[in-house]
Amino acid sequence: MRYHYEKPDISVPMYGETYYCEHHPVYFVCTLYKMGDVGLAVIQQKYRIDTKSTWWTRIDPELRNELYLHPGFLEYFKKMAGPCKNGCYPTVTIRQIMWALKMKPLKREPWETCFDHCPI
């Protein structure tokens, strides 16, 4: 049995949208799930080998459908989502939402920053 999440061979993201937030101190772009006037932003950390730098951005396309179609997503969304304030929606990391939904986690990399117990 696989312990970590494995990317599918083919993925066409149908849910979530790319959202640009110029006012957030942590990220500039995220994946936004929105229902009516409330939304939930999800971010993922990336790493650039040549400069050894990290940044927070939208989640991988293959994860967009997996999250939205998960049976527990709607309940989690209702709990965590909120209205837009100053151009930003409530935000969680991909690890936070995968853990909450009891999905197989992404493999943790040594360069990753953790926001597991605080609001973003």
Secondary structure, 3 states (H helix, E strand, C coil): CCCCCCCCCCCCCCCCEEEECCCCCCECEEEEEEECCEEEEEEEEEEECCCCEEEEECCCHHHHHHHHCCCCHHHHHHHHCEECECCECCEEEHHHHHHHCCCCCCCCCCCCCCCCCCCC
